Amino acid sequence: MRRADPHRALIRVLTARYPGLLVLASRSEPWASVTFTGARHELTCQGAPDPTGIDEAELALPGHIVADVQVTRSGGRISIEALTIEAV
């Protein structure tokens, strides 16, 4: 069974939850620990009037858990870094 792409799902969830959020650039790379498999995601965005709470929001991704989110804002740009883990 093919799992849903967590990177695309993360972008869809964020842009739906925060109208006006425009993703300018993004990338993801595989990540693994001894017990978990997942991916690290980096997004460069602009346009969201208030990104407050993104790092504490419950983000539902099919087949994955959003384990960590960090948000930084510099001028009109918003950087979002997230770690997703495959749900078993």
C-alpha positions, -999 to 999 in steps of 0.1 A, spaced: 0 0 0 14 34 -10 13 60 18 2 96 12 29 121 6 32 139 40 49 170 24 21 178 1 -5 170 28 13 193 52 11 222 27 -26 215 20 -34 214 57 -15 246 65 -29 266 35 -65 254 44 -61 263 81 -44 296 75 -61 314 45 -38 337 28 -7 316 36 13 314 4 41 288 2 70 303 -18 94 274 -15 95 241 2 115 209 6 115 177 26 141 151 33 138 116 48 144 113 86 147 83 108 156 74 144 161 39 159 123 35 163 106 60 139 106 68 102 95 101 88 106 133 71 118 168 79 100 196 61 110 232 55 86 258 41 92 295 33 59 313 32 43 348 32 9 363 35 -6 348 65 -20 376 86 -14 357 119 7 325 120 3 324 158 -5 289 170 8 269 140 34 254 162 7 242 187 -20 233 162 -32 197 157 -25 190 121 -41 159 107 -21 141 80 -32 108 66 -8 81 78 15 105 96 18 124 129 32 159 130 56 155 159 72 190 159 66 223 143 87 255 146 78 288 132 99 319 128 89 352 112 112 377 97 97 407 80 70 394 56 85 359 55 74 330 76 97 299 80 80 267 90 100 236 100 81 204 107 89 168 115 64 141 105 65 105 116 48 76 99 19 62 119 20 25 122 
